[in-house]
Amino acid sequence: MFEDILLATGGEEASDRATDHALELAEQHGATLHVLYVVDSDVYDAYSGDEYVDGHEGPEHGLEEVGEEAIAAVVQRAESRGVDVKGHLKHGQPPETIAEFAREAGVDLVVLGTRRRPDEYRSLLGSTTDRVLRLTEMPVTVVKTPVEA
């Protein structure tokens, strides 16, 4: 049923359960798992970077390292289970970049993790998951991370 599955990850706790789910699906269907980390361009574009002498030392470099580590962790888990996996690091606004990548890669399913945030947070910043749901045409599975008691 699924040949290509996209797991969009931020490497945080909300992505852990989504990763488990995406790996299970890829394993069950013999699908290729695409692991995508988006370096949020709004984060580093808003930063003046006055103390950085060389462009390679800017905040995007640190964000890329976080992304590479998040991708590598999922790739390692996938390979240990015999799942065909490809890692991708992109720059841009996460919702738009995830939706664009999903279309261009021709994935059958997008898997995203989410966690409950205060209403004030959502009203000010919105939700990447909500925006991806509105921007994509293919099925999207949202895996919730339970709220700690």
DRENTORKOL-3810 file (N, C-alpha, C; in nm, 4 decimals):
REM DRENTORKOL-3810
@n.u->0.0810; n.v->-0.1195; n.w->0.0000; ca.u->0.0000; ca.v->0.0000; ca.w->0.0000; c.u->0.0855; c.v->0.1262; c.w->0.0000
@n.u->0.1911; n.v->0.1288; n.w->0.0818; ca.u->0.2817; ca.v->0.2432; ca.w->0.0863; c.u->0.4158; c.v->0.2017; c.w->0.0276
@n.u->0.4669; n.v->0.2849; n.w->-0.0639; ca.u->0.6002; ca.v->0.2605; ca.w->-0.1198; c.u->0.7011; c.v->0.3595; c.w->-0.0650
@n.u->0.6558; n.v->0.4824; n.w->-0.0394; ca.u->0.7424; ca.v->0.5881; ca.w->0.0131; c.u->0.6694; c.v->0.6609; c.w->0.1246
@n.u->0.7331; n.v->0.6650; n.w->0.2411; ca.u->0.6768; ca.v->0.7291; ca.w->0.3590; c.u->0.7718; c.v->0.8408; c.w->0.4007
@n.u->0.7153; n.v->0.9567; n.w->0.4322; ca.u->0.7953; ca.v->1.0691; ca.w->0.4796; c.u->0.7742; c.v->1.0880; c.w->0.6288
@n.u->0.8829; n.v->1.0855; n.w->0.7031; ca.u->0.8814; ca.v->1.1203; ca.w->0.8449; c.u->0.9487; c.v->1.2562; c.w->0.8569
@n.u->0.8718; n.v->1.3570; n.w->0.8929; ca.u->0.9286; ca.v->1.4893; ca.w->0.9194; c.u->0.9598; c.v->1.4941; c.w->1.0677
@n.u->1.0856; n.v->1.5193; n.w->1.1006; ca.u->1.1269; ca.v->1.5140; ca.w->1.2402; c.u->1.1966; c.v->1.6416; c.w->1.2819
@n.u->1.1775; n.v->1.6753; n.w->1.4077; ca.u->1.2496; ca.v->1.7864; ca.w->1.4670; c.u->1.3519; c.v->1.7353; c.w->1.5674
@n.u->1.3562; n.v->1.6032; n.w->1.5832; ca.u->1.4517; ca.v->1.5424; ca.w->1.6754; c.u->1.4130; c.v->1.5539; c.w->1.8218
@n.u->1.2945; n.v->1.6068; n.w->1.8502; ca.u->1.2535; ca.v->1.6240; ca.w->1.9890; c.u->1.1633; c.v->1.5085; c.w->2.0328
@n.u->1.1193; n.v->1.5144; n.w->2.1572; ca.u->1.0373; ca.v->1.4083; ca.w->2.2151; c.u->0.9115; c.v->1.3811; c.w->2.1329
@n.u->0.8504; n.v->1.4851; n.w->2.0796; ca.u->0.7277; ca.v->1.4670; ca.w->2.0015; c.u->0.7526; c.v->1.3829; c.w->1.8765
@n.u->0.8778; n.v->1.3754; n.w->1.8340; ca.u->0.9106; ca.v->1.2963; ca.w->1.7152; c.u->0.9365; c.v->1.1491; c.w->1.7473
@n.u->0.9614; n.v->1.1160; n.w->1.8724; ca.u->0.9965; ca.v->0.9783; ca.w->1.9089; c.u->0.8870; c.v->0.8781; c.w->1.8738
@n.u->0.7651; n.v->0.9059; n.w->1.9156; ca.u->0.6548; ca.v->0.8123; ca.w->1.8861; c.u->0.6240; c.v->0.8106; c.w->1.7373
@n.u->0.6361; n.v->0.9249; n.w->1.6711; ca.u->0.6132; ca.v->0.9307; ca.w->1.5269; c.u->0.7184; c.v->0.8470; c.w->1.4543
@n.u->0.8405; n.v->0.8502; n.w->1.5035; ca.u->0.9476; ca.v->0.7699; ca.w->1.4444; c.u->0.9159; c.v->0.6220; c.w->1.4590
@n.u->0.8743; n.v->0.5810; n.w->1.5773; ca.u->0.8370; ca.v->0.4403; ca.w->1.5985; c.u->0.7280; c.v->0.3984; c.w->1.5004
@n.u->0.6269; n.v->0.4829; n.w->1.4857; ca.u->0.5142; ca.v->0.4523; ca.w->1.3979; c.u->0.5591; c.v->0.4444; c.w->1.2512
@n.u->0.6388; n.v->0.5406; n.w->1.2083; ca.u->0.6863; ca.v->0.5426; ca.w->1.0698; c.u->0.7735; c.v->0.4212; c.w->1.0401
@n.u->0.8581; n.v->0.3831; n.w->1.1335; ca.u->0.9427; ca.v->0.2651; ca.w->1.1146; c.u->0.8590; c.v->0.1385; c.w->1.1032
@n.u->0.7585; n.v->0.1268; n.w->1.1895; ca.u->0.6687; ca.v->0.0107; ca.w->1.1831; c.u->0.5994; c.v->0.0013; c.w->1.0482
@n.u->0.5454; n.v->0.1141; n.w->1.0017; ca.u->0.4756; ca.v->0.1158; ca.w->0.8730; c.u->0.5692; c.v->0.0813; c.w->0.7582
@n.u->0.6868; n.v->0.1409; n.w->0.7581; ca.u->0.7838; ca.v->0.1148; ca.w->0.6506; c.u->0.8239; c.v->-0.0325; c.w->0.6503
@n.u->0.8435; n.v->-0.0873; n.w->0.7684; ca.u->0.8812; ca.v->-0.2282; ca.w->0.7797; c.u->0.7682; c.v->-0.3188; c.w->0.7304
@n.u->0.6465; n.v->-0.2915; n.w->0.7721; ca.u->0.5311; ca.v->-0.3734; ca.w->0.7336; c.u->0.5047; c.v->-0.3699; c.w->0.5832
@n.u->0.5250; n.v->-0.2540; n.w->0.5212; ca.u->0.4915; ca.v->-0.2371; ca.w->0.3804; c.u->0.6118; c.v->-0.2498; c.w->0.2873
@n.u->0.7299; n.v->-0.2691; n.w->0.3428; ca.u->0.8494; ca.v->-0.2745; ca.w->0.2593; c.u->0.8743; c.v->-0.1417; c.w->0.1893
@n.u->0.8368; n.v->-0.0323; n.w->0.2564; ca.u->0.8456; ca.v->0.1016; ca.w->0.1978; c.u->0.9800; c.v->0.1669; c.w->0.2280
@n.u->1.0152; n.v->0.2621; n.w->0.1438; ca.u->1.1311; ca.v->0.3468; ca.w->0.1702; c.u->1.0868; c.v->0.4560; c.w->0.2667
@n.u->1.1663; n.v->0.4768; n.w->0.3707; ca.u->1.1378; ca.v->0.5817; ca.w->0.4679; c.u->1.2276; c.v->0.7011; c.w->0.4379
@n.u->1.1653; n.v->0.8146; n.w->0.4086; ca.u->1.2375; ca.v->0.9400; ca.w->0.3888; c.u->1.2303; c.v->1.0163; c.w->0.5198
@n.u->1.3448; n.v->1.0527; n.w->0.5742; ca.u->1.3512; ca.v->1.1259; ca.w->0.6999; c.u->1.3917; c.v->1.2687; c.w->0.6665
@n.u->1.3063; n.v->1.3632; n.w->0.7001; ca.u->1.3303; ca.v->1.5032; ca.w->0.6652; c.u->1.3412; c.v->1.5888; c.w->0.7905
@n.u->1.4482; n.v->1.6668; n.w->0.7952; ca.u->1.4642; ca.v->1.7689; ca.w->0.8988; c.u->1.4730; c.v->1.9024; c.w->0.8264
@n.u->1.3909; n.v->1.9978; n.w->0.8683; ca.u->1.3916; ca.v->2.1297; ca.w->0.8057; c.u->1.4584; c.v->2.2290; c.w->0.8998
@n.u->1.5663; n.v->2.2899; n.w->0.8526; ca.u->1.6314; ca.v->2.3979; ca.w->0.9256; c.u->1.5461; c.v->2.5219; c.w->0.9029
@n.u->1.4853; n.v->2.5706; n.w->1.0083; ca.u->1.3892; ca.v->2.6806; ca.w->0.9996; c.u->1.4605; c.v->2.8108; c.w->0.9647
@n.u->1.4416; n.v->2.8554; n.w->0.8426; ca.u->1.5091; ca.v->2.9770; ca.w->0.7954; c.u->1.4646; c.v->3.1011; c.w->0.8730
@n.u->1.3429; n.v->3.1011; n.w->0.9265; ca.u->1.2977; ca.v->3.2161; ca.w->1.0048; c.u->1.3818; c.v->3.2344; c.w->1.1297
@n.u->1.4329; n.v->3.1252; n.w->1.1850; ca.u->1.5131; ca.v->3.1328; ca.w->1.3067; c.u->1.6448; c.v->3.2021; c.w->1.2793
@n.u->1.7162; n.v->3.1599; n.w->1.1758; ca.u->1.8471; ca.v->3.2209; ca.w->1.1534; c.u->1.8396; c.v->3.3509; c.w->1.0730
@n.u->1.7336; n.v->3.3731; n.w->0.9972; ca.u->1.7198; ca.v->3.5002; ca.w->0.9262; c.u->1.6914; c.v->3.6154; c.w->1.0225
@n.u->1.6278; n.v->3.5844; n.w->1.1351; ca.u->1.5934; ca.v->3.6877; ca.w->1.2320; c.u->1.7113; c.v->3.7255; c.w->1.3213
@n.u->1.8200; n.v->3.6511; n.w->1.3123; ca.u->1.9345; ca.v->3.6729; ca.w->1.4007; c.u->2.0405; c.v->3.7556; c.w->1.3297
@n.u->2.0890; n.v->3.8600; n.w->1.3958; ca.u->2.1864; ca.v->3.9496; ca.w->1.3335; c.u->2.3217; c.v->3.8832; c.w->1.3147
@n.u->2.3591; n.v->3.7942; n.w->1.4069; ca.u->2.4859; ca.v->3.7217; ca.w->1.3952; c.u->2.6074; c.v->3.8097; c.w->1.4122
@n.u->2.5966; n.v->3.9157; n.w->1.4909; ca.u->2.7070; ca.v->4.0100; ca.w->1.5058; c.u->2.8375; c.v->3.9454; c.w->1.5522
@n.u->2.8291; n.v->3.8440; n.w->1.6392; ca.u->2.9536; ca.v->3.7867; ca.w->1.6896; c.u->3.0136; c.v->3.6826; c.w->1.5963
@n.u->2.9455; n.v->3.6514; n.w->1.4866; ca.u->2.9975; ca.v->3.5535; ca.w->1.3923; c.u->3.0815; c.v->3.6228; c.w->1.2859
@n.u->3.2048; n.v->3.5760; n.w->1.2703; ca.u->3.2967; ca.v->3.6351; ca.w->1.1744; c.u->3.2796; c.v->3.5712; c.w->1.0385
@n.u->3.2573; n.v->3.4424; n.w->1.0369; ca.u->3.2479; ca.v->3.3653; ca.w->0.9135; c.u->3.1061; c.v->3.3124; c.w->0.9003
@n.u->3.0468; n.v->3.3218; n.w->0.7815; ca.u->2.9106; ca.v->3.2754; ca.w->0.7592; c.u->2.8890; c.v->3.1309; c.w->0.7985
@n.u->2.9950; n.v->3.0506; n.w->0.7963; ca.u->2.9822; ca.v->2.9090; ca.w->0.8328; c.u->2.9640; c.v->2.8902; c.w->0.9826
@n.u->2.9857; n.v->2.9967; n.w->1.0582; ca.u->2.9716; ca.v->2.9867; ca.w->1.2026; c.u->2.8380; c.v->3.0413; c.w->1.2507
@n.u->2.7490; n.v->3.0761; n.w->1.1606; ca.u->2.6207; ca.v->3.1343; ca.w->1.1961; c.u->2.5291; c.v->3.0343; c.w->1.2633
@n.u->2.4148; n.v->3.0820; n.w->1.3117; ca.u->2.3220; ca.v->2.9945; ca.w->1.3835; c.u->2.2685; c.v->2.8804; c.w->1.2971
@n.u->2.2617; n.v->2.8995; n.w->1.1647; ca.u->2.2128; ca.v->2.7905; ca.w->1.0799; c.u->2.3050; c.v->2.6692; c.w->1.0860
@n.u->2.4344; n.v->2.6936; n.w->1.1116; ca.u->2.5286; ca.v->2.5820; ca.w->1.1221; c.u->2.4920; c.v->2.4924; c.w->1.2416
@n.u->2.4603; n.v->2.5541; n.w->1.3549; ca.u->2.4198; ca.v->2.4771; ca.w->1.4726; c.u->2.2900; c.v->2.4030; c.w->1.4492
@n.u->2.1965; n.v->2.4673; n.w->1.3799; ca.u->2.0692; ca.v->2.4026; ca.w->1.3489; c.u->2.0896; c.v->2.2857; c.w->1.2518
@n.u->2.1827; n.v->2.3011; n.w->1.1594; ca.u->2.2128; ca.v->2.1909; ca.w->1.0677; c.u->2.2697; c.v->2.0711; c.w->1.1433
@n.u->2.3555; n.v->2.0990; n.w->1.2418; ca.u->2.4124; ca.v->1.9898; ca.w->1.3225; c.u->2.3036; c.v->1.9147; c.w->1.3974
@n.u->2.2103; n.v->1.9877; n.w->1.4549; ca.u->2.0979; ca.v->1.9246; ca.w->1.5249; c.u->2.0200; c.v->1.8372; c.w->1.4266
@n.u->1.9938; n.v->1.8902; n.w->1.3083; ca.u->1.9211; ca.v->1.8160; ca.w->1.2058; c.u->1.9940; c.v->1.6911; c.w->1.1604
@n.u->2.1242; n.v->1.7041; n.w->1.1379; ca.u->2.2033; ca.v->1.5885; ca.w->1.0955; c.u->2.2028; c.v->1.4784; c.w->1.2012
@n.u->2.2094; n.v->1.5191; n.w->1.3289; ca.u->2.2052; ca.v->1.4212; ca.w->1.4377; c.u->2.0684; c.v->1.3535; c.w->1.4451
@n.u->1.9610; n.v->1.4313; n.w->1.4285; ca.u->1.8256; ca.v->1.3751; ca.w->1.4325; c.u->1.8060; c.v->1.2758; c.w->1.3184
@n.u->1.8512; n.v->1.3120; n.w->1.1992; ca.u->1.8398; ca.v->1.2235; ca.w->1.0834; c.u->1.9216; c.v->1.0970; c.w->1.1051
@n.u->2.0455; n.v->1.1132; n.w->1.1513; ca.u->2.1340; ca.v->0.9980; ca.w->1.1717; c.u->2.0750; c.v->0.8990; c.w->1.2722
@n.u->2.0107; n.v->0.9497; n.w->1.3769; ca.u->1.9506; ca.v->0.8616; ca.w->1.4776; c.u->1.8400; c.v->0.7763; c.w->1.4163
@n.u->1.7558; n.v->0.8376; n.w->1.3325; ca.u->1.6475; ca.v->0.7622; ca.w->1.2689; c.u->1.7043; c.v->0.6659; c.w->1.1649
@n.u->1.8022; n.v->0.7108; n.w->1.0873; ca.u->1.8641; ca.v->0.6241; ca.w->0.9863; c.u->1.9230; c.v->0.5001; c.w->1.0517
@n.u->1.9912; n.v->0.5182; n.w->1.1629; ca.u->2.0513; ca.v->0.4048; ca.w->1.2337; c.u->1.9437; c.v->0.3061; c.w->1.2792
@n.u->1.8358; n.v->0.3577; n.w->1.3353; ca.u->1.7272; ca.v->0.2692; ca.w->1.3803; c.u->1.6639; c.v->0.1963; c.w->1.2625
@n.u->1.6429; n.v->0.2678; n.w->1.1520; ca.u->1.5808; ca.v->0.2071; ca.w->1.0339; c.u->1.6701; c.v->0.0978; c.w->0.9765
@n.u->1.7966; n.v->0.1271; n.w->0.9632; ca.u->1.8895; ca.v->0.0282; ca.w->0.9063; c.u->1.8992; c.v->-0.0962; c.w->0.9940
@n.u->1.8919; n.v->-0.0779; n.w->1.1252; ca.u->1.8984; ca.v->-0.1938; ca.w->1.2150; c.u->1.7766; c.v->-0.2841; c.w->1.2001
@n.u->1.6681; n.v->-0.2281; n.w->1.1450; ca.u->1.5461; ca.v->-0.3063; ca.w->1.1230; c.u->1.5327; c.v->-0.3514; c.w->0.9776
@n.u->1.6320; n.v->-0.3175; n.w->0.8956; ca.u->1.6284; ca.v->-0.3573; ca.w->0.7560; c.u->1.5376; c.v->-0.2711; c.w->0.6700
@n.u->1.5073; n.v->-0.1506; n.w->0.7152; ca.u->1.4209; ca.v->-0.0593; ca.w->0.6410; c.u->1.5074; c.v->0.0264; c.w->0.5485
@n.u->1.4660; n.v->0.0369; n.w->0.4216; ca.u->1.5331; ca.v->0.1246; ca.w->0.3265; c.u->1.5052; c.v->0.2676; c.w->0.3702
@n.u->1.6094; n.v->0.3474; n.w->0.3911; ca.u->1.5920; ca.v->0.4803; ca.w->0.4488; c.u->1.6814; c.v->0.5809; c.w->0.3768
@n.u->1.6286; n.v->0.7028; n.w->0.3632; ca.u->1.7039; ca.v->0.8124; ca.w->0.3031; c.u->1.6842; c.v->0.9361; c.w->0.3892
@n.u->1.7942; n.v->1.0008; n.w->0.4243; ca.u->1.7877; ca.v->1.1220; ca.w->0.5050; c.u->1.7957; c.v->1.2462; c.w->0.4184
@n.u->1.7228; n.v->1.3493; n.w->0.4588; ca.u->1.7183; ca.v->1.4741; ca.w->0.3828; c.u->1.7205; c.v->1.5919; c.w->0.4795
@n.u->1.8075; n.v->1.6885; n.w->0.4532; ca.u->1.8139; ca.v->1.8119; ca.w->0.5311; c.u->1.7833; c.v->1.9267; c.w->0.4358
@n.u->1.6817; n.v->2.0054; n.w->0.4680; ca.u->1.6401; ca.v->2.1173; ca.w->0.3833; c.u->1.6330; c.v->2.2436; c.w->0.4671
@n.u->1.6446; n.v->2.3572; n.w->0.4003; ca.u->1.6275; ca.v->2.4870; ca.w->0.4638; c.u->1.4966; c.v->2.5480; c.w->0.4166
@n.u->1.4276; n.v->2.6185; n.w->0.5048; ca.u->1.3042; ca.v->2.6856; ca.w->0.4673; c.u->1.2104; c.v->2.6959; c.w->0.5856
@n.u->1.0870; n.v->2.7308; n.w->0.5572; ca.u->0.9844; ca.v->2.7337; ca.w->0.6607; c.u->0.9290; c.v->2.5921; c.w->0.6701
@n.u->0.9311; n.v->2.5311; n.w->0.7893; ca.u->0.8989; ca.v->2.3886; ca.w->0.8010; c.u->0.7701; c.v->2.3425; c.w->0.7338
@n.u->0.6544; n.v->2.4040; n.w->0.7577; ca.u->0.5328; ca.v->2.3486; ca.w->0.6958; c.u->0.5387; c.v->2.3471; c.w->0.5432
@n.u->0.5806; n.v->2.4583; n.w->0.4864; ca.u->0.5874; ca.v->2.4683; ca.w->0.3410; c.u->0.6915; c.v->2.3748; c.w->0.2825
@n.u->0.8053; n.v->2.3638; n.w->0.3495; ca.u->0.9136; ca.v->2.2786; ca.w->0.3011; c.u->0.8749; c.v->2.1313; c.w->0.3105
@n.u->0.8076; n.v->2.0930; n.w->0.4173; ca.u->0.7617; ca.v->1.9545; ca.w->0.4318; c.u->0.6623; c.v->1.9207; c.w->0.3210
@n.u->0.5653; n.v->2.0084; n.w->0.2988; ca.u->0.4637; ca.v->1.9833; ca.w->0.1955; c.u->0.5260; c.v->1.9778; c.w->0.0564
@n.u->0.6176; n.v->2.0691; n.w->0.0288; ca.u->0.6845; ca.v->2.0717; ca.w->-0.1019; c.u->0.7677; c.v->1.9452; c.w->-0.1231
@n.u->0.8422; n.v->1.9050; n.w->-0.0209; ca.u->0.9233; ca.v->1.7844; ca.w->-0.0319; c.u->0.8343; c.v->1.6627; c.w->-0.0555
@n.u->0.7245; n.v->1.6545; n.w->0.0173; ca.u->0.6322; ca.v->1.5404; ca.w->0.0030; c.u->0.5807; c.v->1.5302; c.w->-0.1396
@n.u->0.5437; n.v->1.6435; n.w->-0.1979; ca.u->0.4959; ca.v->1.6444; ca.w->-0.3376; c.u->0.6063; c.v->1.6034; c.w->-0.4335
@n.u->0.7231; n.v->1.6662; n.w->-0.4202; ca.u->0.8333; ca.v->1.6400; ca.w->-0.5130; c.u->0.8837; c.v->1.4962; c.w->-0.5043
@n.u->0.8853; n.v->1.4400; n.w->-0.3829; ca.u->0.9334; ca.v->1.3031; ca.w->-0.3649; c.u->0.8264; c.v->1.2004; c.w->-0.3998
@n.u->0.7027; n.v->1.2457; n.w->-0.4143; ca.u->0.5931; ca.v->1.1548; ca.w->-0.4477; c.u->0.5629; c.v->1.0542; c.w->-0.3384
@n.u->0.5707; n.v->1.0991; n.w->-0.2127; ca.u->0.5449; ca.v->1.0070; ca.w->-0.1025; c.u->0.3968; c.v->0.9725; c.w->-0.0937
@n.u->0.3689; n.v->0.8556; n.w->-0.0399; ca.u->0.2317; ca.v->0.8067; ca.w->-0.0240; c.u->0.1710; c.v->0.8494; c.w->0.1092
@n.u->0.2561; n.v->0.8812; n.w->0.2062; ca.u->0.2103; ca.v->0.9116; ca.w->0.3409; c.u->0.3121; c.v->1.0005; c.w->0.4091
@n.u->0.2625; n.v->1.0971; n.w->0.4862; ca.u->0.3469; ca.v->1.1818; ca.w->0.5697; c.u->0.3167; c.v->1.1461; c.w->0.7146
@n.u->0.4205; n.v->1.1273; n.w->0.7953; ca.u->0.4041; ca.v->1.0987; ca.w->0.9379; c.u->0.4671; c.v->1.2136; c.w->1.0161
@n.u->0.3884; n.v->1.2694; n.w->1.1083; ca.u->0.4330; ca.v->1.3814; ca.w->1.1908; c.u->0.4032; c.v->1.3529; c.w->1.3368
@n.u->0.4891; n.v->1.4022; n.w->1.4216; ca.u->0.4627; ca.v->1.3956; ca.w->1.5647; c.u->0.4094; c.v->1.5289; c.w->1.6123
@n.u->0.3335; n.v->1.5269; n.w->1.7190; ca.u->0.2843; ca.v->1.6508; ca.w->1.7781; c.u->0.2712; c.v->1.6318; c.w->1.9284
@n.u->0.2735; n.v->1.7426; n.w->1.9968; ca.u->0.2497; ca.v->1.7387; ca.w->2.1412; c.u->0.1587; c.v->1.8537; c.w->2.1773
@n.u->0.0902; n.v->1.8371; n.w->2.2859; ca.u->-0.0053; ca.v->1.9400; ca.w->2.3295; c.u->0.0716; c.v->2.0633; c.w->2.3764
@n.u->0.0265; n.v->2.1751; n.w->2.3299; ca.u->0.0856; ca.v->2.3028; ca.w->2.3709; c.u->-0.0261; c.v->2.3897; c.w->2.4289
@n.u->0.0104; n.v->2.4857; n.w->2.5115; ca.u->-0.0916; ca.v->2.5769; ca.w->2.5652; c.u->-0.1616; c.v->2.6512; c.w->2.4512
@n.u->-0.2882; n.v->2.6829; n.w->2.4722; ca.u->-0.3655; ca.v->2.7543; ca.w->2.3705; c.u->-0.3000; c.v->2.8868; c.w->2.3310
@n.u->-0.2388; n.v->2.9537; n.w->2.4276; ca.u->-0.1730; ca.v->3.0813; ca.w->2.3991; c.u->-0.0596; c.v->3.0612; c.w->2.2996
@n.u->0.0147; n.v->2.9537; n.w->2.3158; ca.u->0.1258; ca.v->2.9226; ca.w->2.2250; c.u->0.0723; c.v->2.9022; c.w->2.0838
@n.u->-0.0301; n.v->2.8201; n.w->2.0709; ca.u->-0.0861; ca.v->2.7906; ca.w->1.9386; c.u->-0.1438; c.v->2.9153; c.w->1.8725
@n.u->-0.2090; n.v->3.0013; n.w->1.9504; ca.u->-0.2696; ca.v->3.1203; ca.w->1.8898; c.u->-0.1631; c.v->3.2179; c.w->1.8415
@n.u->-0.0487; n.v->3.2225; n.w->1.9094; ca.u->0.0590; ca.v->3.3127; ca.w->1.8684; c.u->0.1438; c.v->3.2543; c.w->1.7558
@n.u->0.1822; n.v->3.1295; n.w->1.7683; ca.u->0.2770; ca.v->3.0700; ca.w->1.6754; c.u->0.2155; c.v->2.9682; c.w->1.5807
@n.u->0.0985; n.v->2.9179; n.w->1.6135; ca.u->0.0386; ca.v->2.8156; ca.w->1.5279; c.u->0.1063; c.v->2.6818; c.w->1.5483
@n.u->0.0718; n.v->2.5887; n.w->1.4629; ca.u->0.1262; ca.v->2.4543; ca.w->1.4739; c.u->0.1770; c.v->2.4105; c.w->1.3377
@n.u->0.3001; n.v->2.3647; n.w->1.3345; ca.u->0.3564; ca.v->2.3127; ca.w->1.2099; c.u->0.2694; c.v->2.1995; c.w->1.1585
@n.u->0.2276; n.v->2.1114; n.w->1.2460; ca.u->0.1451; ca.v->1.9978; ca.w->1.2054; c.u->0.0143; c.v->2.0451; c.w->1.1422
@n.u->-0.0525; n.v->2.1416; n.w->1.2060; ca.u->-0.1776; ca.v->2.1946; ca.w->1.1503; c.u->-0.1555; c.v->2.2509; c.w->1.0102
@n.u->-0.0486; n.v->2.3235; n.w->0.9929; ca.u->-0.0218; ca.v->2.3853; ca.w->0.8626; c.u->0.0121; c.v->2.2811; c.w->0.7571
@n.u->0.0886; n.v->2.1778; n.w->0.7949; ca.u->0.1204; ca.v->2.0714; ca.w->0.6987; c.u->-0.0078; c.v->2.0013; c.w->0.6551
@n.u->-0.0978; n.v->1.9767; n.w->0.7491; ca.u->-0.2255; ca.v->1.9133; ca.w->0.7155; c.u->-0.3015; c.v->1.9933; c.w->0.6100
@n.u->-0.2964; n.v->2.1247; n.w->0.6214; ca.u->-0.3683; ca.v->2.2086; ca.w->0.5248; c.u->-0.2970; c.v->2.2171; c.w->0.3902
@n.u->-0.1658; n.v->2.1988; n.w->0.3879; ca.u->-0.0878; ca.v->2.2182; ca.w->0.2654; c.u->-0.0682; c.v->2.0925; c.w->0.1815
@n.u->-0.0892; n.v->1.9748; n.w->0.2392; ca.u->-0.0613; ca.v->1.8510; ca.w->0.1671; c.u->-0.1869; c.v->1.7911; c.w->0.1071
@n.u->-0.1644; n.v->1.7160; n.w->0.0000; ca.u->-0.2750; ca.v->1.6478; ca.w->-0.0677; c.u->-0.2809; c.v->1.5000; c.w->-0.0300
@n.u->-0.1679; n.v->1.4449; n.w->0.0115; ca.u->-0.1619; ca.v->1.3023; ca.w->0.0434; c.u->-0.2016; c.v->1.2787; c.w->0.1894
@n.u->-0.2276; n.v->1.1538; n.w->0.2250; ca.u->-0.2620; ca.v->1.1243; ca.w->0.3645; c.u->-0.1498; c.v->1.1645; c.w->0.4609
@n.u->-0.1911; n.v->1.2110; n.w->0.5774; ca.u->-0.0979; ca.v->1.2491; ca.w->0.6835; c.u->-0.1411; c.v->1.1786; c.w->0.8108
@n.u->-0.0469; n.v->1.1126; n.w->0.8751; ca.u->-0.0727; ca.v->1.0505; ca.w->1.0044; c.u->-0.0063; c.v->1.1354; c.w->1.1113
@n.u->-0.0852; n.v->1.1749; n.w->1.2106; ca.u->-0.0341; ca.v->1.2546; ca.w->1.3213; c.u->-0.0271; c.v->1.1652; c.w->1.4442
@n.u->0.0922; n.v->1.1569; n.w->1.5003; ca.u->0.1144; ca.v->1.0727; ca.w->1.6182; c.u->0.1329; c.v->1.1655; c.w->1.7379
@n.u->0.0408; n.v->1.1558; n.w->1.8327; ca.u->0.0454; ca.v->1.2436; ca.w->1.9494; c.u->0.1385; c.v->1.1898; c.w->2.0563
@n.u->0.2062; n.v->1.2822; n.w->2.1214; ca.u->0.2866; ca.v->1.2494; ca.w->2.2373; c.u->0.2026; c.v->1.2827; c.w->2.3596
@n.u->0.1835; n.v->1.1842; n.w->2.4485; ca.u->0.0970; ca.v->1.2100; ca.w->2.5642; c.u->0.1549; c.v->1.3183; c.w->2.6544
@n.u->0.0639; n.v->1.3901; n.w->2.7207; ca.u->0.1030; ca.v->1.4925; ca.w->2.8151; c.u->0.1464; c.v->1.4231; c.w->2.9429
@n.u->0.2618; n.v->1.4648; n.w->2.9938; ca.u->0.3126; ca.v->1.4070; ca.w->3.1190; c.u->0.2251; c.v->1.4533; c.w->3.2341
@n.u->0.1997; n.v->1.3649; n.w->3.3274; ca.u->0.1163; ca.v->1.3996; ca.w->3.4436; c.u->0.1946; c.v->1.4776; c.w->3.5467
END
